[in-house]
Amino acid sequence: MNKQPEITEKTRQKFIDAFWTLIREKPISKIAVNEITRRAGYNRSTFYEYFLDIDEMLSYIEDELLNEVKQTALDAMSESSSMQDLFQTVFLAMNEKIYLLMGSNGDSAFTVKLKAELGPILINQLPVPEDIPNFDYLSSFINAAMFGLLQHWNEKDRDISAEELCTMMQELMINGVINYVTTRS
């Protein structure tokens, strides 16, 4: 591509914007290159100048989003010592596109990637020493719980505030499920 960088980026962004429009309507597996190109106003050959296929475009999109949210988490860690503040900052920074990828039309592998990027950062904020026996199991359990709650919150159209969700997560992580339930009965 010997085009001007701003034109190149603008064209790439039109394909990406078309993708976001389509994922709101149907699952990724049902999206075709010709639909993306038609929505973007280009032909198929132009699409292939930017991406090998939809999977490569999806990988590009996901990498960009993961880098953004990871940087937000790292910035929040340096600005706050509160686990709840960190969780809330990160979950609020996770924009609609991340929730679309986590949703029913999205990419199930994306949540795995999100856990891999954010999980260690979030777990690092918990008062759990890494040298305890079976730390990897504990870490896996915590990750599954946090991201399971996050995904459920998204599926329920975020029917409680991010603050409520983060408070619940923090209480569950620190005090456990039984204690959480008994204090609310």
Secondary structure as UniProt FT lines:
FT   HELIX           5..23
FT   TURN            24..25
FT   HELIX           28..30
FT   HELIX           33..40
FT   HELIX           44..50
FT   HELIX           54..79
FT   HELIX           83..93
FT   HELIX           96..102
FT   TURN            104..105
FT   HELIX           108..123
FT   TURN            124..125
FT   TURN            130..131
FT   TURN            133..134
FT   HELIX           135..155
FT   TURN            156..157
FT   HELIX           162..175
FT   HELIX           177..182
FT   TURN            183..184
//
